[in-house]
């Protein structure tokens, strides 16, 4: 009975036949130089010579690049055995390989470089859209599609290896617009990378309004008109944004109006210009708004134009200078004829009843200059005292009420004090006479006959204004003295009347010594 459970290939004969076939295949592979396992021919294009090898096709040993499964190193490590300069590049963040490794540390050589693509096959293959070109200083954002609507390839810009020449920019863009490129290079030079970084921020999508609004005539200006001789992005940004920075050569005023052109001009058109006088030091109000420029700025001279009224309105001064040159005291720009003089601003402010007076009351025949400011010059005809009190009316009167006069005697050369302060005016000023009145005592206090002129006319020698009596005796009495010193004669208690009962010229001792003087006793003693 036949046993169907056994496989024919597992018989001794089958196993032997299999081993023979394997050995035959290995032999053929060895004899063919491992070509039967190759993925294709290696690149034969000559390049820089490394160890005498200028192309991968010259490498005969697969193991030079490929590692056996049991080897510990990697194919990338086999690469850097020859390409040691790449190791240094990966450590430089500014280099191509340094940027790639920084962007993707897990990158290997085989991610971009492949072989066995034929003797003329490309050694570098990668997706240009995902390549970190921005980090190499130039973005591919504006170079994704060619004019033929095809993806950009590295060789489109890098014609010789990976080196780049800016002439490539000019060659390509002249195909797009040769006239524009010619003008552009003439204005800004051929160093494209000095301004362009691939983002095209200075291209068609550039929004100039975000930097400097282009309005009116500015919108029609070419780039080179404002950015003359610019050769870099820094130069573009350094263009002046003030009017005078660009239009200084257009200033026909030679700086007489300053450098803020926008006060008069605007981008819509340099002419006509409109000057806003209210932005100057002299604002136009009232009738000044109606005046033409030439009325104040003779012969178009603007700088140094006077700002005071009289310099322009001297010819309008109907007062012929009698009121001075400060026209603004009375006149305003709103209406020259509607004048209102504020007397309080003058040297003679009006108070009290002076405010009710008409101008002509003081300024006779419209003469204003030199008008006197003292009271008497105007009120002489009102002086009921006929000059007896002098000409200083303000000593008694004030502008509030002429009739309500108060005379302050203390302001005169004869102040009232003591007994004088209580007497009536008529006591001294007989018959209403004030002028020329004597101020000496004897004029009012004539000797009643008691002194009979013996003491002279200087009443103040004994009397005072506090009280006429008692009087103080202020001179040396002849013998017999009233003092008790030395003479032994006792008159100290006697009054003037005791010895002089009728007159200082008639003296008697009998009042005390009618019985004699032997004992020095008074008349009552026996």
Buried (B, 14 or more C-beta within 10 A) or exposed (E): EEEEEEEEEEEEEEEEEEEEEEEEEEEEEEEEEBEEEEEEBBBBEEEEEEEEBBBBBEBEEEEEBEBEEEEEEEEBEBBEEBBEEBEEBBEEEEBBBBBBBBEEEEBEBEEBBBBEBEEEBEBEEEEBEEBEBBBBEBBBEBBEEEEEEEEBEBEBBEEEEEEBEEEBBBEBBBEEEEEEBEBBBEBBBBEBBBBBBBBBBBEEEEEEEEEEEBEEEBEEBEBBEBBEEBBBBEBBEEBEEEBBEBBEEEBEEEEEBEEEBEBBBBBEEBEEEEEEBEEBEEEBEEEBEEBEEEEBEEEEEEEEEEEEBBEBEEEEBEBEEBBEEEBEBBBBBEEBEEEEEEBEEBEEEBEEEBEEBEEEEBBEEEEBEEBEEEBBEBEEEEBEBEEBBEBEBEBBBBBEEBEEEEEEBEEBEEEBEEEBEEEEEEEBEEEEEBEEEEEEBBEBEEBEEEBEEEBEBEBEBBBEBEEBEEBEEEEEEEEBBBEEEEEEBBBEEBEBEBBBEEEBEEBEEEBBBEBEEEEEBBEEEE
